[in-house]
Amino acid sequence: MNPDDVLLNFNPGTLVILNVVLGLIMFGIALDTTLDDFKVVARKPKPFVIAILAQLVVLPAVTFGLTLILPVTPSMALGMILVACCPPGNISQVLTHRSGGNVALSVSMTAVSNLTYIFVLPLSVAFWGSLHPTARELLVAVELNPWSMLGDILLIIGVPFALGLFIRHRFPVVAGRVQPWVKWFSLLALVGFIVAALAGNWTYFIAFLGIIVVVVTIHDAVALGIGYTTAVVGGLGTRERKAMTFEVGIRNAGLGLGLVFAFFGGLGGMAIVAGWWGIWDIIAGLVVAALWARHTKRRTGSAKGDASKHALRAAAAAGVSGAPGATEAADPGAASGLDRPEATGTTGPAEPRS
């Protein structure tokens, strides 16, 4: 059985429901986004510039290379490319928080990235897909028109996102009350859709599970690695490295799965890759966040890397631990405000690299 020959079961009514769910997801994200999130990026653009280059250029390019190396079929390759071209998932903020990273930076990058991806996603999929030696034939087969896809995406997720931003700006109290309900309802609806899709196509999922698990695990690890590496190369501090790692490594695969049904007819390899990505990156992200927080705390005394044990020992060795200002010297991160959620400084001389 070849996943390229499989079309997962779905009907037009299900597709309409899925489009509504995708719209609700973007509406909920926008209700939780303020104009300050965009202003933060404007004031300190370096982390965002690094993140957007990593997401729009490095991740798709490396993914393209992986599709040529790994034993994947054309539809699986196109699914990997689609996931790599999707915007970051909101769970990146949760993982950044759990790891002790810069949450405000994560929120800002997610907000601006989601707005950017509304326009970039279809063009990016069409570009990288058309370069692939085998997957490009599938693009021709489904007659993918990136400009038509852009128009549909603007309607399905662009309009709800703009509406959510407007409500949050003009009616912040209403937005604050509605947002949790929209967030959880849309999340549960999407999970329900994924479960229903898997249940209705269980035979196909089991048939390809082995190779899918291997491919998605490698792809997800590489995506997280790209986020961390680009942050290191960009000279960002520990907390910013954590935010960048999850911002690049966590993709909105649920949106990708919806696009597979909306624009690719439920193509088997694409749908199974996107569906398993949406499950695995949450599991892997939680593990990485927990281990990273523990590692940083063991090395510095704080999951955020604010109070360096090495600095405290150096101060004690110098015999100044009881002197005025010794606390600030040993914990310059706290003195500079880098431990505050709203701080988004890109570097900090006192942040230990961990």
Disulfide bonds with the S-S distance in Angstrom:
none
